[in-house]
Amino acid sequence: MTRMKMKTIRQFNETDLKDRLGQLRSELTKLRIESSKGTLKKESGKLKPLRRDIARMLTRLNEMKKQ
């Protein structure tokens, strides 16, 4: 999965953002479970960018609410 830039996130509408946010959160949960079991090897570098992508999407959703 590639990191998302704020420029591309701004192109999504609210429903698309919420759907994508749900997907990213489920993937993050899966990676955290694998990490706690100790089976996370190759994908250990995906946790931080995934958390940041989620934060970017939440920021954009909050911007939409304020408008």
N, C-alpha and C positions, 0 to 999 in steps of 0.2 A: 504494500500500500504506500502510495506517495504522500508526502506531506502536502497539506493544502495551504495555499496562500490566502491571505485575506481578500485579495482581488477576486479570486474564484468563489470564495464563500459569499461575497456580496452579490453574486449573480443568482444565487438560489433564492427561491421564495420560502415562506415560513414553513409550509408543509414538507418541502424537500429537506430543509435543514433539520426538522424534527425527526424525519425518517433516518437521515444520515447519522444524526446524533445517537439515535437508538442503536444503529449498527455498530458505531464506534465504541459505545459503552459496552455492548455485549462482547466485542472483540477484546476490549481492555480487561473485562472480567475473566475471560478465557485465559488471557496471557498471565494475569495475576495468579490464577489458580495453578497454572503450569509452573510459575515461578516459585510458589510456595511448596509445590511438590518436589521441586528441584529438577524438573524435566525440561526446563526452558534453556536451550543452548544457543541456537543460531539467532533467535528472535529477541534476545535480551535487550538489544538496542532499539526495539520498537516501542517500548513502554513510554519513554519520555516524549517522543514526537506525537504519540497517540494522545497523551494527556494534553499536550499543547493544542492539538487540533480540536479536541473537545472544548477547551477553554476559548478558542477562537470562535467556535460556533455559538457557544453560550453568550459570548460578548455580542455577536451579531444579532442574536435573538433579543437581547436586552436593548440594543439600539433600535430594533424594529418596534418594540413595545413603547419606547419613549416618543416615537414620531407620531 
